[in-house]
Amino acid sequence: MHLRPAPLLLLLAALHGGQALAQPAVPDTLERRVAACTSCHGSPSAPPPTSGPNYFPRIAGKPAAYLYNQLQNFRAGRRQYPLMTYMVEHMSDDYLHEIATWFSTQHVPAPVLARASLPAGQLERGRELVTRGDATLKVPACVACHGQRLTGALPAIPGLLGLPRDYINAQFGAWRNGTRRAHAPDCMATIAGRLSLADVAAISGWLASEPVPDDAAPAPDVSHPMPLACGSQPERP
């Protein structure tokens, strides 16, 4: 009669030189090390869901300098999201650069977001603010900084298309109440403070309803001088 050894005996045998089960080697690649990031933000092999609620932004293909700035902001407390702070608080600048550069080279299929169920007039107000701004409010058009195709611009301006509406609303709220900050002068905090809640809803509704172009690469640059001074995107000499 053959008795199966108890699990504890197997463990003791392994610890004392007994034959252990072979474990497959896990490659030490950056892709493996950022798996915690891609579980929320998506990767080429596991893009974010195209339906249902989704709050997390698509960061693949965004400018490396923008992503690096945001990682630094989370580490320094200028942006508030406990999970992100926990993940980056002990990372070096060099490692944050490496992560940002890796994500900037990725190409994740853009999600097809459901069109916002807003009145036509409100969506039109959103389109107007995004493409032309509002001189009375001293709010520049989004395209003036984020590019005519709204896919961002090098070296450090993010694209706005393909972002969930809830995420856009939350970021405007964070700028308004000071829980999201950037290097001074903080141009987005200035803009958020000039917009009404109805205007924010119109902007987020329109942006989240626009399709992402097949080529979502950021523009090489934006027109200078920029409409507002931005600490995260300094003017060129």
PyRosetta script that sets phi, psi and omega in degrees:
from pyrosetta import init, pose_from_sequence

init()
pose = pose_from_sequence("MHLRPAPLLLLLAALHGGQALAQPAVPDTLERRVAACTSCHGSPSAPPPTSGPNYFPRIAGKPAAYLYNQLQNFRAGRRQYPLMTYMVEHMSDDYLHEIATWFSTQHVPAPVLARASLPAGQLERGRELVTRGDATLKVPACVACHGQRLTGALPAIPGLLGLPRDYINAQFGAWRNGTRRAHAPDCMATIAGRLSLADVAAISGWLASEPVPDDAAPAPDVSHPMPLACGSQPERP")
pose.set_psi(1, 128.7)
pose.set_omega(1, -177.8)
pose.set_phi(2, -106.4)
pose.set_psi(2, 123.8)
pose.set_omega(2, 178.3)
pose.set_phi(3, -96.2)
pose.set_psi(3, 137.1)
pose.set_omega(3, 176.7)
pose.set_phi(4, -76.5)
pose.set_psi(4, 129.3)
pose.set_omega(4, -179.8)
pose.set_phi(5, -64.2)
pose.set_psi(5, 145.0)
pose.set_omega(5, 178.5)
pose.set_phi(6, -67.9)
pose.set_psi(6, 152.2)
pose.set_omega(6, 179.0)
pose.set_phi(7, -54.4)
pose.set_psi(7, -36.9)
pose.set_omega(7, -179.3)
pose.set_phi(8, -64.1)
pose.set_psi(8, -39.2)
pose.set_omega(8, 178.7)
pose.set_phi(9, -65.3)
pose.set_psi(9, -38.2)
pose.set_omega(9, 177.1)
pose.set_phi(10, -62.0)
pose.set_psi(10, -41.6)
pose.set_omega(10, 179.6)
pose.set_phi(11, -64.1)
pose.set_psi(11, -43.4)
pose.set_omega(11, 179.6)
pose.set_phi(12, -64.5)
pose.set_psi(12, -37.5)
pose.set_omega(12, 178.7)
pose.set_phi(13, -63.6)
pose.set_psi(13, -39.9)
pose.set_omega(13, 179.6)
pose.set_phi(14, -66.3)
pose.set_psi(14, -40.1)
pose.set_omega(14, -179.0)
pose.set_phi(15, -67.8)
pose.set_psi(15, -27.0)
pose.set_omega(15, -176.4)
pose.set_phi(16, -105.8)
pose.set_psi(16, 26.8)
pose.set_omega(16, 173.2)
pose.set_phi(17, 95.2)
pose.set_psi(17, 5.7)
pose.set_omega(17, 176.1)
pose.set_phi(18, -69.7)
pose.set_psi(18, 165.5)
pose.set_omega(18, -179.2)
pose.set_phi(19, -70.0)
pose.set_psi(19, 121.1)
pose.set_omega(19, 179.4)
pose.set_phi(20, -101.7)
pose.set_psi(20, 156.5)
pose.set_omega(20, 177.3)
pose.set_phi(21, -68.0)
pose.set_psi(21, 136.0)
pose.set_omega(21, 179.8)
pose.set_phi(22, -69.0)
pose.set_psi(22, 133.4)
pose.set_omega(22, 179.2)
pose.set_phi(23, -107.7)
pose.set_psi(23, 133.3)
pose.set_omega(23, 179.2)
pose.set_phi(24, -64.7)
pose.set_psi(24, 140.4)
pose.set_omega(24, 179.9)
pose.set_phi(25, -72.3)
pose.set_psi(25, 135.9)
pose.set_omega(25, 178.3)
pose.set_phi(26, -98.3)
pose.set_psi(26, 119.5)
pose.set_omega(26, -178.2)
pose.set_phi(27, -64.6)
pose.set_psi(27, 136.0)
pose.set_omega(27, 179.9)
pose.set_phi(28, -89.7)
pose.set_psi(28, 79.5)
pose.set_omega(28, 179.0)
pose.set_phi(29, -114.0)
pose.set_psi(29, 160.1)
pose.set_omega(29, 178.5)
pose.set_phi(30, -63.5)
pose.set_psi(30, -35.0)
pose.set_omega(30, 178.8)
pose.set_phi(31, -59.4)
pose.set_psi(31, -39.3)
pose.set_omega(31, 177.7)
pose.set_phi(32, -69.7)
pose.set_psi(32, -37.2)
pose.set_omega(32, -175.2)
pose.set_phi(33, -74.0)
pose.set_psi(33, -22.9)
pose.set_omega(33, 178.8)
pose.set_phi(34, -99.7)
pose.set_psi(34, 18.0)
pose.set_omega(34, -179.7)
pose.set_phi(35, -59.0)
pose.set_psi(35, -33.6)
pose.set_omega(35, 177.4)
pose.set_phi(36, -64.2)
pose.set_psi(36, -31.9)
pose.set_omega(36, 178.2)
pose.set_phi(37, -72.7)
pose.set_psi(37, -47.7)
pose.set_omega(37, -174.7)
pose.set_phi(38, -70.6)
pose.set_psi(38, -18.9)
pose.set_omega(38, 177.9)
pose.set_phi(39, -63.2)
pose.set_psi(39, -26.0)
pose.set_omega(39, 176.5)
pose.set_phi(40, -103.7)
pose.set_psi(40, -42.1)
pose.set_omega(40, -172.1)
pose.set_phi(41, -91.9)
pose.set_psi(41, -8.4)
pose.set_omega(41, 176.8)
pose.set_phi(42, 87.4)
pose.set_psi(42, 158.6)
pose.set_omega(42, 177.2)
pose.set_phi(43, -146.4)
pose.set_psi(43, 167.8)
pose.set_omega(43, 178.6)
pose.set_phi(44, -55.7)
pose.set_psi(44, -34.2)
pose.set_omega(44, -178.8)
pose.set_phi(45, -85.9)
pose.set_psi(45, -17.5)
pose.set_omega(45, 180.0)
pose.set_phi(46, -144.3)
pose.set_psi(46, 74.4)
pose.set_omega(46, -179.6)
pose.set_phi(47, -65.2)
pose.set_psi(47, 157.2)
pose.set_omega(47, 178.6)
pose.set_phi(48, -64.5)
pose.set_psi(48, 159.6)
pose.set_omega(48, -178.1)
pose.set_phi(49, -62.5)
pose.set_psi(49, 146.3)
pose.set_omega(49, 179.7)
pose.set_phi(50, -96.3)
pose.set_psi(50, -0.1)
pose.set_omega(50, 178.1)
pose.set_phi(51, -144.1)
pose.set_psi(51, 161.9)
pose.set_omega(51, -179.0)
pose.set_phi(52, 82.9)
pose.set_psi(52, 175.6)
pose.set_omega(52, -177.8)
pose.set_phi(53, -66.2)
pose.set_psi(53, 136.5)
pose.set_omega(53, 177.9)
pose.set_phi(54, -151.1)
pose.set_psi(54, 116.5)
pose.set_omega(54, -176.2)
pose.set_phi(55, -98.0)
pose.set_psi(55, -30.3)
pose.set_omega(55, -169.1)
pose.set_phi(56, -75.2)
pose.set_psi(56, 139.3)
pose.set_omega(56, -177.7)
pose.set_phi(57, -76.3)
pose.set_psi(57, 151.3)
pose.set_omega(57, 173.2)
pose.set_phi(58, -81.7)
pose.set_psi(58, 118.8)
pose.set_omega(58, -175.2)
pose.set_phi(59, -110.8)
pose.set_psi(59, -8.7)
pose.set_omega(59, 179.5)
pose.set_phi(60, -60.9)
pose.set_psi(60, 134.5)
pose.set_omega(60, 176.1)
pose.set_phi(61, 82.9)
pose.set_psi(61, -4.3)
pose.set_omega(61, 177.5)
pose.set_phi(62, -74.7)
pose.set_psi(62, 154.9)
pose.set_omega(62, -176.7)
pose.set_phi(63, -55.9)
pose.set_psi(63, 137.4)
pose.set_omega(63, -177.9)
pose.set_phi(64, -59.8)
pose.set_psi(64, -38.3)
pose.set_omega(64, -179.0)
pose.set_phi(65, -66.3)
pose.set_psi(65, -35.9)
pose.set_omega(65, 176.3)
pose.set_phi(66, -64.6)
pose.set_psi(66, -48.0)
pose.set_omega(66, -178.8)
pose.set_phi(67, -62.4)
pose.set_psi(67, -40.2)
pose.set_omega(67, 178.1)
pose.set_phi(68, -62.8)
pose.set_psi(68, -43.1)
pose.set_omega(68, 177.7)
pose.set_phi(69, -58.2)
pose.set_psi(69, -42.6)
pose.set_omega(69, -177.4)
pose.set_phi(70, -69.2)
pose.set_psi(70, -39.0)
pose.set_omega(70, 176.2)
pose.set_phi(71, -61.9)
pose.set_psi(71, -41.3)
pose.set_omega(71, 176.0)
pose.set_phi(72, -63.6)
pose.set_psi(72, -40.5)
pose.set_omega(72, -179.9)
pose.set_phi(73, -62.7)
pose.set_psi(73, -40.6)
pose.set_omega(73, 176.8)
pose.set_phi(74, -64.3)
pose.set_psi(74, -42.2)
pose.set_omega(74, -178.3)
pose.set_phi(75, -66.1)
pose.set_psi(75, -34.9)
pose.set_omega(75, -177.2)
pose.set_phi(76, -88.7)
pose.set_psi(76, -5.5)
pose.set_omega(76, 179.6)
pose.set_phi(77, 87.2)
pose.set_psi(77, 7.1)
pose.set_omega(77, 177.0)
pose.set_phi(78, -75.9)
pose.set_psi(78, -19.3)
pose.set_omega(78, 169.8)
pose.set_phi(79, -121.7)
pose.set_psi(79, 144.1)
pose.set_omega(79, -173.8)
pose.set_phi(80, -115.4)
pose.set_psi(80, 108.1)
pose.set_omega(80, 170.0)
pose.set_phi(81, -157.8)
pose.set_psi(81, 105.1)
pose.set_omega(81, -168.8)
pose.set_phi(82, -51.0)
pose.set_psi(82, -41.6)
pose.set_omega(82, -178.1)
pose.set_phi(83, -63.5)
pose.set_psi(83, -43.2)
pose.set_omega(83, 179.1)
pose.set_phi(84, -65.5)
pose.set_psi(84, -43.2)
pose.set_omega(84, 179.5)
pose.set_phi(85, -60.5)
pose.set_psi(85, -43.9)
pose.set_omega(85, 179.9)
pose.set_phi(86, -60.7)
pose.set_psi(86, -38.7)
pose.set_omega(86, -175.6)
pose.set_phi(87, -72.3)
pose.set_psi(87, -34.0)
pose.set_omega(87, -171.9)
pose.set_phi(88, -107.8)
pose.set_psi(88, -5.5)
pose.set_omega(88, -169.8)
pose.set_phi(89, -61.9)
pose.set_psi(89, -25.3)
pose.set_omega(89, -179.3)
pose.set_phi(90, -109.9)
pose.set_psi(90, 10.7)
pose.set_omega(90, -179.5)
pose.set_phi(91, -85.5)
pose.set_psi(91, 145.0)
pose.set_omega(91, 179.0)
pose.set_phi(92, -79.1)
pose.set_psi(92, 163.6)
pose.set_omega(92, 175.8)
pose.set_phi(93, -57.9)
pose.set_psi(93, -42.4)
pose.set_omega(93, -178.4)
pose.set_phi(94, -61.2)
pose.set_psi(94, -40.5)
pose.set_omega(94, -179.3)
pose.set_phi(95, -70.1)
pose.set_psi(95, -37.9)
pose.set_omega(95, 176.2)
pose.set_phi(96, -62.7)
pose.set_psi(96, -39.5)
pose.set_omega(96, 175.7)
pose.set_phi(97, -60.1)
pose.set_psi(97, -43.9)
pose.set_omega(97, -178.1)
pose.set_phi(98, -62.5)
pose.set_psi(98, -44.4)
pose.set_omega(98, 179.3)
pose.set_phi(99, -64.1)
pose.set_psi(99, -45.9)
pose.set_omega(99, -178.4)
pose.set_phi(100, -61.5)
pose.set_psi(100, -42.8)
pose.set_omega(100, -179.7)
pose.set_phi(101, -64.8)
pose.set_psi(101, -40.1)
pose.set_omega(101, 179.6)
pose.set_phi(102, -61.2)
pose.set_psi(102, -48.1)
pose.set_omega(102, -179.3)
pose.set_phi(103, -66.0)
pose.set_psi(103, -32.9)
pose.set_omega(103, -178.4)
pose.set_phi(104, -66.1)
pose.set_psi(104, -21.3)
pose.set_omega(104, -179.1)
pose.set_phi(105, -95.6)
pose.set_psi(105, -2.2)
pose.set_omega(105, -177.4)
pose.set_phi(106, -84.8)
pose.set_psi(106, 153.6)
pose.set_omega(106, 179.0)
pose.set_phi(107, -130.8)
pose.set_psi(107, 99.6)
pose.set_omega(107, -179.4)
pose.set_phi(108, -103.4)
pose.set_psi(108, 132.3)
pose.set_omega(108, 178.2)
pose.set_phi(109, -53.1)
pose.set_psi(109, 135.5)
pose.set_omega(109, -178.3)
pose.set_phi(110, -73.3)
pose.set_psi(110, 136.3)
pose.set_omega(110, 177.8)
pose.set_phi(111, -70.0)
pose.set_psi(111, 149.1)
pose.set_omega(111, 173.8)
pose.set_phi(112, -94.1)
pose.set_psi(112, 104.6)
pose.set_omega(112, -175.5)
pose.set_phi(113, -88.1)
pose.set_psi(113, 145.7)
pose.set_omega(113, 177.6)
pose.set_phi(114, -67.8)
pose.set_psi(114, 139.0)
pose.set_omega(114, 179.2)
pose.set_phi(115, -66.1)
pose.set_psi(115, 141.1)
pose.set_omega(115, -178.2)
pose.set_phi(116, -66.9)
pose.set_psi(116, 136.3)
pose.set_omega(116, 179.0)
pose.set_phi(117, -87.2)
pose.set_psi(117, 67.7)
pose.set_omega(117, -179.9)
pose.set_phi(118, -112.5)
pose.set_psi(118, 154.5)
pose.set_omega(118, 174.9)
pose.set_phi(119, -57.6)
pose.set_psi(119, 149.7)
pose.set_omega(119, -177.6)
pose.set_phi(120, -56.7)
pose.set_psi(120, -38.5)
pose.set_omega(120, -179.6)
pose.set_phi(121, -63.4)
pose.set_psi(121, -36.7)
pose.set_omega(121, 179.9)
pose.set_phi(122, -71.8)
pose.set_psi(122, -39.9)
pose.set_omega(122, 175.9)
pose.set_phi(123, -63.8)
pose.set_psi(123, -37.7)
pose.set_omega(123, 178.1)
pose.set_phi(124, -65.5)
pose.set_psi(124, -38.4)
pose.set_omega(124, 175.8)
pose.set_phi(125, -61.7)
pose.set_psi(125, -40.0)
pose.set_omega(125, 176.7)
pose.set_phi(126, -62.8)
pose.set_psi(126, -45.4)
pose.set_omega(126, 178.6)
pose.set_phi(127, -60.8)
pose.set_psi(127, -40.2)
pose.set_omega(127, -179.6)
pose.set_phi(128, -63.1)
pose.set_psi(128, -45.7)
pose.set_omega(128, -179.4)
pose.set_phi(129, -65.8)
pose.set_psi(129, -39.3)
pose.set_omega(129, -178.1)
pose.set_phi(130, -68.8)
pose.set_psi(130, -42.3)
pose.set_omega(130, -171.8)
pose.set_phi(131, -95.8)
pose.set_psi(131, -22.0)
pose.set_omega(131, -176.6)
pose.set_phi(132, -130.1)
pose.set_psi(132, -17.6)
pose.set_omega(132, -178.7)
pose.set_phi(133, 76.1)
pose.set_psi(133, -166.7)
pose.set_omega(133, 179.2)
pose.set_phi(134, -143.7)
pose.set_psi(134, 104.9)
pose.set_omega(134, -176.6)
pose.set_phi(135, -64.0)
pose.set_psi(135, -34.1)
pose.set_omega(135, -179.7)
pose.set_phi(136, -62.7)
pose.set_psi(136, -40.3)
pose.set_omega(136, 179.0)
pose.set_phi(137, -84.3)
pose.set_psi(137, -5.6)
pose.set_omega(137, -174.7)
pose.set_phi(138, 59.5)
pose.set_psi(138, 41.4)
pose.set_omega(138, 177.2)
pose.set_phi(139, -109.6)
pose.set_psi(139, 115.6)
pose.set_omega(139, 179.1)
pose.set_phi(140, -73.5)
pose.set_psi(140, 161.0)
pose.set_omega(140, 176.1)
pose.set_phi(141, -65.4)
pose.set_psi(141, 143.6)
pose.set_omega(141, 177.2)
pose.set_phi(142, -59.4)
pose.set_psi(142, -36.6)
pose.set_omega(142, -177.2)
pose.set_phi(143, -66.3)
pose.set_psi(143, -18.7)
pose.set_omega(143, -179.4)
pose.set_phi(144, -65.2)
pose.set_psi(144, -27.7)
pose.set_omega(144, 178.9)
pose.set_phi(145, -113.0)
pose.set_psi(145, -39.1)
pose.set_omega(145, -173.7)
pose.set_phi(146, -88.9)
pose.set_psi(146, 6.8)
pose.set_omega(146, 176.1)
pose.set_phi(147, 92.7)
pose.set_psi(147, 148.4)
pose.set_omega(147, -178.3)
pose.set_phi(148, -60.4)
pose.set_psi(148, -28.4)
pose.set_omega(148, 178.1)
pose.set_phi(149, -94.7)
pose.set_psi(149, 0.7)
pose.set_omega(149, 179.3)
pose.set_phi(150, 60.3)
pose.set_psi(150, 29.4)
pose.set_omega(150, 177.6)
pose.set_phi(151, -103.9)
pose.set_psi(151, 13.2)
pose.set_omega(151, 178.6)
pose.set_phi(152, 88.3)
pose.set_psi(152, 179.3)
pose.set_omega(152, -178.7)
pose.set_phi(153, -152.6)
pose.set_psi(153, 145.7)
pose.set_omega(153, 176.2)
pose.set_phi(154, -76.1)
pose.set_psi(154, 147.7)
pose.set_omega(154, 6.8)
pose.set_phi(155, -94.0)
pose.set_psi(155, -11.7)
pose.set_omega(155, -167.1)
pose.set_phi(156, -146.4)
pose.set_psi(156, 24.4)
pose.set_omega(156, 179.9)
pose.set_phi(157, -109.9)
pose.set_psi(157, 126.8)
pose.set_omega(157, -174.7)
pose.set_phi(158, -81.9)
pose.set_psi(158, 157.0)
pose.set_omega(158, 169.7)
pose.set_phi(159, -75.4)
pose.set_psi(159, 155.9)
pose.set_omega(159, -176.6)
pose.set_phi(160, -111.8)
pose.set_psi(160, -13.6)
pose.set_omega(160, -178.8)
pose.set_phi(161, -83.9)
pose.set_psi(161, 151.6)
pose.set_omega(161, -179.8)
pose.set_phi(162, 82.8)
pose.set_psi(162, 6.8)
pose.set_omega(162, 178.4)
pose.set_phi(163, -94.9)
pose.set_psi(163, 136.5)
pose.set_omega(163, 177.3)
pose.set_phi(164, -61.1)
pose.set_psi(164, 144.3)
pose.set_omega(164, -178.5)
pose.set_phi(165, -60.6)
pose.set_psi(165, -40.3)
pose.set_omega(165, 179.5)
pose.set_phi(166, -61.5)
pose.set_psi(166, -36.8)
pose.set_omega(166, 178.9)
pose.set_phi(167, -66.3)
pose.set_psi(167, -44.5)
pose.set_omega(167, 179.4)
pose.set_phi(168, -61.2)
pose.set_psi(168, -46.5)
pose.set_omega(168, 178.4)
pose.set_phi(169, -58.7)
pose.set_psi(169, -42.9)
pose.set_omega(169, -178.5)
pose.set_phi(170, -63.7)
pose.set_psi(170, -36.9)
pose.set_omega(170, -179.1)
pose.set_phi(171, -70.4)
pose.set_psi(171, -40.1)
pose.set_omega(171, 174.9)
pose.set_phi(172, -60.6)
pose.set_psi(172, -41.5)
pose.set_omega(172, 178.4)
pose.set_phi(173, -62.6)
pose.set_psi(173, -40.2)
pose.set_omega(173, 179.6)
pose.set_phi(174, -66.4)
pose.set_psi(174, -38.2)
pose.set_omega(174, 176.4)
pose.set_phi(175, -65.9)
pose.set_psi(175, -39.4)
pose.set_omega(175, -177.9)
pose.set_phi(176, -65.9)
pose.set_psi(176, -39.6)
pose.set_omega(176, -176.7)
pose.set_phi(177, -97.6)
pose.set_psi(177, 4.5)
pose.set_omega(177, 173.0)
pose.set_phi(178, 83.8)
pose.set_psi(178, 7.5)
pose.set_omega(178, 178.1)
pose.set_phi(179, -85.8)
pose.set_psi(179, -9.2)
pose.set_omega(179, 168.2)
pose.set_phi(180, -121.8)
pose.set_psi(180, 126.0)
pose.set_omega(180, -179.1)
pose.set_phi(181, -135.8)
pose.set_psi(181, 161.7)
pose.set_omega(181, 177.0)
pose.set_phi(182, -134.3)
pose.set_psi(182, 178.6)
pose.set_omega(182, 176.9)
pose.set_phi(183, -60.7)
pose.set_psi(183, 135.5)
pose.set_omega(183, -179.3)
pose.set_phi(184, -69.0)
pose.set_psi(184, 145.5)
pose.set_omega(184, -4.2)
pose.set_phi(185, -75.1)
pose.set_psi(185, 134.6)
pose.set_omega(185, -175.4)
pose.set_phi(186, -87.6)
pose.set_psi(186, 90.2)
pose.set_omega(186, -172.6)
pose.set_phi(187, -64.8)
pose.set_psi(187, -37.1)
pose.set_omega(187, -177.8)
pose.set_phi(188, -70.2)
pose.set_psi(188, -32.6)
pose.set_omega(188, 175.2)
pose.set_phi(189, -65.0)
pose.set_psi(189, -37.2)
pose.set_omega(189, 177.6)
pose.set_phi(190, -63.7)
pose.set_psi(190, -47.3)
pose.set_omega(190, -179.4)
pose.set_phi(191, -64.1)
pose.set_psi(191, -44.8)
pose.set_omega(191, -178.9)
pose.set_phi(192, -60.5)
pose.set_psi(192, -34.7)
pose.set_omega(192, 179.5)
pose.set_phi(193, -71.2)
pose.set_psi(193, -19.2)
pose.set_omega(193, -179.7)
pose.set_phi(194, -92.7)
pose.set_psi(194, -12.0)
pose.set_omega(194, -177.3)
pose.set_phi(195, -96.3)
pose.set_psi(195, 142.5)
pose.set_omega(195, 172.9)
pose.set_phi(196, -77.6)
pose.set_psi(196, 165.1)
pose.set_omega(196, 176.9)
pose.set_phi(197, -62.3)
pose.set_psi(197, -34.7)
pose.set_omega(197, 177.8)
pose.set_phi(198, -65.1)
pose.set_psi(198, -38.6)
pose.set_omega(198, 178.4)
pose.set_phi(199, -68.1)
pose.set_psi(199, -39.4)
pose.set_omega(199, 177.2)
pose.set_phi(200, -60.8)
pose.set_psi(200, -44.2)
pose.set_omega(200, 178.8)
pose.set_phi(201, -62.9)
pose.set_psi(201, -37.6)
pose.set_omega(201, 179.2)
pose.set_phi(202, -66.7)
pose.set_psi(202, -43.3)
pose.set_omega(202, 179.9)
pose.set_phi(203, -64.0)
pose.set_psi(203, -48.7)
pose.set_omega(203, -177.6)
pose.set_phi(204, -65.1)
pose.set_psi(204, -37.7)
pose.set_omega(204, 179.2)
pose.set_phi(205, -64.6)
pose.set_psi(205, -42.0)
pose.set_omega(205, -179.0)
pose.set_phi(206, -70.8)
pose.set_psi(206, -45.2)
pose.set_omega(206, -178.9)
pose.set_phi(207, -60.8)
pose.set_psi(207, -44.0)
pose.set_omega(207, -177.1)
pose.set_phi(208, -70.8)
pose.set_psi(208, -13.1)
pose.set_omega(208, 179.9)
pose.set_phi(209, -94.7)
pose.set_psi(209, -9.2)
pose.set_omega(209, -177.4)
pose.set_phi(210, -88.8)
pose.set_psi(210, 136.7)
pose.set_omega(210, 179.1)
pose.set_phi(211, -71.8)
pose.set_psi(211, 151.5)
pose.set_omega(211, 175.9)
pose.set_phi(212, -84.1)
pose.set_psi(212, 131.1)
pose.set_omega(212, 178.8)
pose.set_phi(213, -64.5)
pose.set_psi(213, 155.6)
pose.set_omega(213, 179.7)
pose.set_phi(214, -57.6)
pose.set_psi(214, -41.1)
pose.set_omega(214, 175.7)
pose.set_phi(215, -100.6)
pose.set_psi(215, 97.7)
pose.set_omega(215, -176.5)
pose.set_phi(216, -98.8)
pose.set_psi(216, 23.1)
pose.set_omega(216, -179.3)
pose.set_phi(217, -65.8)
pose.set_psi(217, 142.9)
pose.set_omega(217, 177.8)
pose.set_phi(218, -65.8)
pose.set_psi(218, 151.6)
pose.set_omega(218, 177.9)
pose.set_phi(219, -66.7)
pose.set_psi(219, 154.2)
pose.set_omega(219, -179.8)
pose.set_phi(220, -61.5)
pose.set_psi(220, -28.5)
pose.set_omega(220, -178.2)
pose.set_phi(221, -170.4)
pose.set_psi(221, 175.8)
pose.set_omega(221, 174.2)
pose.set_phi(222, -119.6)
pose.set_psi(222, 167.2)
pose.set_omega(222, 180.0)
pose.set_phi(223, -66.8)
pose.set_psi(223, 142.1)
pose.set_omega(223, 177.2)
pose.set_phi(224, -121.2)
pose.set_psi(224, 146.3)
pose.set_omega(224, -0.8)
pose.set_phi(225, -71.7)
pose.set_psi(225, 153.4)
pose.set_omega(225, 178.4)
pose.set_phi(226, -75.2)
pose.set_psi(226, 156.6)
pose.set_omega(226, -175.9)
pose.set_phi(227, -65.3)
pose.set_psi(227, -27.0)
pose.set_omega(227, 176.4)
pose.set_phi(228, -137.6)
pose.set_psi(228, 148.0)
pose.set_omega(228, 175.4)
pose.set_phi(229, -71.9)
pose.set_psi(229, 130.9)
pose.set_omega(229, -178.3)
pose.set_phi(230, -128.1)
pose.set_psi(230, 122.9)
pose.set_omega(230, -178.3)
pose.set_phi(231, -65.2)
pose.set_psi(231, -28.5)
pose.set_omega(231, -179.2)
pose.set_phi(232, -83.8)
pose.set_psi(232, -8.9)
pose.set_omega(232, 178.2)
pose.set_phi(233, -139.0)
pose.set_psi(233, 75.2)
pose.set_omega(233, -176.3)
pose.set_phi(234, -61.7)
pose.set_psi(234, 149.9)
pose.set_omega(234, 173.6)
pose.set_phi(235, -64.6)
pose.set_psi(235, 145.4)
pose.set_omega(235, 175.8)
pose.set_phi(236, -75.7)
pose.set_psi(236, 150.8)
pose.set_omega(236, 176.0)
pose.set_phi(237, -60.0)
pose.dump_pdb("model.pdb")
